[in-house]
Amino acid sequence: MEINPDLPRPSLLPRETFDEVAQLYDQMRPSYPEEVFEDVLALSGAGPQSRLLEIGCGTGHATRVFASHGFRIHCVELGENMADVARRNLARFERVTIEVANFDVWTACDCFDLVYSASAFHWLNRETREQRIAALLNREGVLAAWRNHHVRNGSSDDFVEAAQAIYEREAPALVKKRIRLPRAADLGVTEEERLTSGLFEAPEIRVYLWCKSYTAAEYVRMMNTHSDHRLLPEEQRRGLLAGVEELIERRFGGRVTSDYATLLQIARKRD
């Protein structure tokens, strides 16, 4: 059963917080631009007979797109609640299977043509993830990893600046992260996502800029699915969410537009 989204367990690791709010995550987290999926298929050369492995399918945002092309997809998802929601969302796709497991210690007998991860690759063990993925790929198989980033790109810069004071007052531990919110033109692959093993060819990097409009209530519900916000002490988190919602209602007419950049890196396994 899904936990009350206002009461995260303090012992959770950051990557485990999403399972506590699986339904809310499914409702409020945006998916990805269609161009991301088109480019992954084109660059990977995936065809009708290709086998796909998804690491961290969540509630199935990315899975649904590839499944609609008829691919055979096996998904490995850490959270039981997330997997349950994904199974409901993907029930009509008979070629999709979902397994609850920790990829860092998961084993499989099969090999795949494309291994992909949407918003989960950075949570994997950096010491072993590339070796484990390479071992699961067929010869010349492809790894694709992408996720959404909040960026400054003109649509909501005034709101980002105004919200800074609320973070300083209610959640000072998150202030440094917000100060570092990148300009879209400065976004690059972070250290936690960089491919360093030498098992893959030099990755192709693509960035997709887009934006999404939120009401005040929608925006704070979306905030409440992010791990760094969920791990705040309850009183701090409540104060932060209330302050941001009031700001949007009072100064921004009840609605803000968030700028996003989806960063994709895709690389072929070395022969």
C-alpha positions as CSV (number, residue, x, y, z in Angstrom):
1,M,0.0,0.0,0.0
2,E,1.3,3.5,-0.9
3,I,2.4,5.6,2.1
4,N,0.9,9.0,2.9
5,P,2.9,11.4,0.8
6,D,3.2,13.8,3.7
7,L,5.0,11.2,5.9
8,P,8.2,9.8,4.4
9,R,10.1,7.3,6.4
10,P,13.3,9.0,7.7
11,S,15.4,5.8,7.1
12,L,14.9,5.8,3.4
13,L,17.7,6.2,0.9
14,P,17.1,8.9,-1.7
15,R,16.4,6.5,-4.5
16,E,13.8,4.7,-2.3
17,T,11.6,7.7,-1.6
18,F,9.8,7.5,-4.9
19,D,8.2,4.2,-4.0
20,E,6.4,5.9,-1.1
21,V,4.5,8.1,-3.5
22,A,4.2,5.9,-6.6
23,Q,0.7,7.1,-7.5
24,L,1.7,10.8,-7.0
25,Y,4.9,10.2,-9.0
26,D,2.8,8.8,-11.9
27,Q,0.4,11.7,-11.9
28,M,2.9,14.6,-11.4
29,R,6.2,13.7,-13.0
30,P,6.4,14.7,-16.6
31,S,7.5,12.2,-19.3
32,Y,10.0,13.1,-22.0
33,P,9.9,14.7,-25.4
34,E,8.9,12.4,-28.3
35,E,12.2,13.3,-30.0
36,V,14.1,11.5,-27.3
37,F,12.5,8.1,-28.1
38,E,12.8,8.7,-31.9
39,D,16.5,9.4,-31.5
40,V,17.1,6.4,-29.3
41,L,15.5,4.1,-31.8
42,A,17.3,5.7,-34.7
43,L,20.8,5.8,-33.1
44,S,20.5,2.3,-31.6
45,G,19.2,0.7,-34.7
46,A,16.6,-1.2,-32.7
47,G,14.2,-3.2,-34.9
48,P,11.2,-5.5,-34.5
49,Q,13.2,-8.4,-33.2
50,S,15.3,-6.4,-30.8
51,R,15.2,-7.2,-27.1
52,L,15.1,-4.2,-24.7
53,L,16.0,-4.0,-21.0
54,E,14.8,-1.0,-19.0
55,I,16.6,-0.2,-15.7
56,G,14.2,1.6,-13.3
57,C,11.0,1.7,-15.2
58,G,9.2,3.6,-12.4
59,T,5.6,3.8,-13.3
60,G,6.2,3.2,-17.0
61,H,6.5,6.7,-18.5
62,A,9.2,5.7,-20.9
63,T,8.2,2.1,-21.2
64,R,4.8,2.9,-22.6
65,V,6.4,4.7,-25.6
66,F,8.7,1.8,-26.6
67,A,6.0,-0.8,-25.8
68,S,3.6,1.0,-28.3
69,H,6.2,0.1,-31.0
70,G,5.7,-3.6,-30.2
71,F,9.2,-4.2,-28.6
72,R,9.8,-7.0,-26.2
73,I,10.9,-5.2,-23.0
74,H,12.0,-6.6,-19.7
75,C,11.9,-4.0,-16.9
76,V,13.8,-4.1,-13.6
77,E,12.3,-1.8,-11.0
78,L,13.5,-1.3,-7.4
79,G,10.2,-0.3,-5.9
80,E,7.2,-2.6,-5.4
81,N,4.7,0.2,-5.4
82,M,6.2,1.7,-8.5
83,A,6.1,-1.7,-10.3
84,D,2.5,-2.2,-9.3
85,V,1.5,1.1,-10.9
86,A,3.6,0.3,-14.0
87,R,1.9,-3.1,-14.4
88,R,-1.5,-1.3,-14.4
89,N,-0.4,1.3,-16.8
90,L,1.2,-1.3,-19.2
91,A,-1.3,-4.1,-18.8
92,R,-2.3,-4.0,-22.5
93,F,1.3,-4.6,-23.6
94,E,1.7,-8.4,-23.6
95,R,5.4,-8.2,-24.5
96,V,6.4,-6.1,-21.4
97,T,7.5,-7.9,-18.2
98,I,8.3,-6.1,-14.9
99,E,10.5,-7.6,-12.2
100,V,11.0,-6.0,-8.8
101,A,14.8,-6.2,-8.2
102,N,17.8,-4.0,-7.3
103,F,19.8,-3.8,-10.6
104,D,23.0,-3.4,-8.7
105,V,22.8,-7.1,-7.6
106,W,20.4,-8.4,-10.2
107,T,21.4,-11.3,-12.5
108,A,20.0,-12.5,-15.8
109,C,20.6,-15.3,-18.3
110,D,19.4,-13.3,-21.3
111,C,21.2,-10.7,-23.4
112,F,19.7,-7.5,-24.9
113,D,20.2,-5.3,-27.9
114,L,19.3,-2.1,-26.1
115,V,19.6,-1.3,-22.4
116,Y,18.0,2.0,-21.5
117,S,17.4,3.9,-18.3
118,A,15.1,7.0,-17.9
119,S,15.9,9.1,-14.8
120,A,17.5,6.1,-13.0
121,F,21.0,5.6,-14.3
122,H,22.5,8.2,-11.9
123,W,21.1,6.1,-9.0
124,L,23.1,3.0,-9.9
125,N,26.4,1.9,-8.4
126,R,29.0,3.9,-10.3
127,E,31.7,1.3,-9.6
128,T,29.8,-1.6,-11.3
129,R,27.0,-0.3,-13.5
130,E,28.8,-0.1,-16.8
131,Q,30.4,-3.5,-16.4
132,R,27.0,-5.0,-15.5
133,I,25.3,-3.4,-18.4
134,A,28.0,-4.3,-20.9
135,A,27.8,-7.9,-19.8
136,L,24.0,-7.9,-20.6
137,L,24.4,-6.4,-24.0
138,N,24.8,-8.4,-27.2
139,R,27.7,-7.6,-29.5
140,E,27.4,-4.0,-30.6
141,G,24.5,-3.5,-28.2
142,V,23.6,0.0,-27.1
143,L,23.2,1.8,-23.7
144,A,20.9,4.8,-23.6
145,A,20.4,6.9,-20.5
146,W,18.5,10.2,-20.1
147,R,16.7,12.3,-17.5
148,N,15.0,15.6,-17.1
149,H,16.8,18.6,-15.5
150,H,15.2,21.8,-14.2
151,V,17.1,24.6,-16.0
152,R,16.9,28.4,-16.3
153,N,15.8,29.2,-19.8
154,G,13.7,32.3,-19.5
155,S,10.2,31.0,-18.8
156,S,10.4,31.0,-15.0
157,D,13.6,32.7,-14.0
158,D,11.7,35.3,-12.0
159,F,10.0,32.6,-10.1
160,V,13.2,30.7,-9.4
161,E,14.7,33.9,-8.0
162,A,11.7,34.7,-5.9
163,A,11.5,31.1,-4.5
164,Q,15.1,31.4,-3.4
165,A,14.1,33.3,-0.3
166,I,11.6,30.6,0.7
167,Y,14.3,27.9,0.4
168,E,16.7,30.0,2.5
169,R,14.0,30.4,5.2
170,E,12.4,26.9,5.2
171,A,15.0,24.5,3.7
172,P,18.5,26.0,3.8
173,A,20.0,22.6,3.0
174,L,18.6,22.8,-0.5
175,V,19.7,26.4,-1.2
176,K,23.1,25.5,-2.7
177,K,21.5,23.1,-5.1
178,R,19.0,25.7,-6.3
179,I,21.8,28.3,-6.7
180,R,23.5,25.9,-9.1
181,L,20.4,25.4,-11.3
182,P,22.1,25.6,-14.7
183,R,21.3,27.7,-17.7
184,A,20.1,25.5,-20.5
185,A,23.2,26.3,-22.6
186,D,25.5,25.2,-19.8
187,L,23.9,21.8,-19.1
188,G,26.2,18.8,-19.6
189,V,26.7,15.3,-18.4
190,T,27.3,15.3,-14.7
191,E,30.1,13.3,-13.0
192,E,27.5,10.9,-11.5
193,E,26.3,10.0,-15.0
194,R,29.6,10.0,-17.0
195,L,30.7,6.8,-18.8
196,T,34.2,6.1,-17.7
197,S,34.8,2.3,-18.0
198,G,36.1,2.2,-21.5
199,L,33.6,-0.5,-22.3
200,F,31.6,1.8,-24.5
201,E,32.4,4.0,-27.5
202,A,32.3,7.7,-27.0
203,P,28.7,8.6,-26.3
204,E,26.6,10.8,-28.4
205,I,25.0,13.6,-26.2
206,R,21.8,15.3,-27.1
207,V,19.8,18.0,-25.2
208,Y,16.1,18.6,-25.7
209,L,14.6,21.9,-24.4
210,W,11.0,22.1,-23.4
211,C,8.7,23.6,-20.8
212,K,5.6,22.7,-18.8
213,S,3.0,24.8,-17.1
214,Y,1.8,24.1,-13.5
215,T,-0.9,25.5,-11.3
216,A,0.3,26.3,-7.8
217,A,-1.2,23.1,-6.4
218,E,0.3,21.0,-9.2
219,Y,3.7,22.5,-8.8
220,V,4.0,21.7,-5.1
221,R,2.6,18.2,-5.7
222,M,5.4,17.7,-8.3
223,M,7.9,19.1,-5.7
224,N,6.7,16.5,-3.3
225,T,7.9,13.7,-5.5
226,H,11.6,14.8,-5.5
227,S,13.9,12.8,-3.2
228,D,15.8,15.8,-1.8
229,H,12.5,17.4,-0.8
230,R,10.9,14.2,0.6
231,L,13.9,13.7,2.9
232,L,13.6,17.0,4.5
233,P,12.3,17.0,8.1
234,E,8.5,17.0,7.9
235,E,8.1,20.5,9.4
236,Q,10.6,22.0,7.0
237,R,9.0,20.3,4.0
238,R,5.5,21.4,4.9
239,G,6.7,25.0,5.4
240,L,8.6,24.9,2.1
241,L,5.7,23.6,0.1
242,A,3.2,26.0,1.7
243,G,5.5,28.9,1.0
244,V,6.1,28.1,-2.6
245,E,2.4,27.5,-3.2
246,E,1.6,30.9,-1.6
247,L,4.2,32.6,-3.8
248,I,2.8,31.2,-7.0
249,E,-0.7,32.2,-6.1
250,R,0.2,35.7,-4.8
251,R,2.9,36.9,-7.2
252,F,2.5,34.7,-10.3
253,G,-1.2,34.6,-10.8
254,G,-1.6,31.0,-9.7
255,R,0.5,29.4,-12.5
256,V,4.2,29.1,-13.4
257,T,6.0,27.5,-16.3
258,S,9.0,25.3,-15.6
259,D,11.9,25.0,-18.0
260,Y,13.3,21.6,-18.6
261,A,16.1,20.1,-20.5
262,T,16.2,16.3,-21.2
263,L,19.8,15.2,-21.6
264,L,20.4,11.9,-23.5
265,Q,23.6,10.0,-23.7
266,I,23.8,7.0,-26.0
267,A,26.8,4.7,-26.6
268,R,27.5,1.5,-28.3
269,K,29.3,-1.3,-26.6
270,R,32.9,-1.7,-27.8
271,D,33.6,-4.7,-29.9
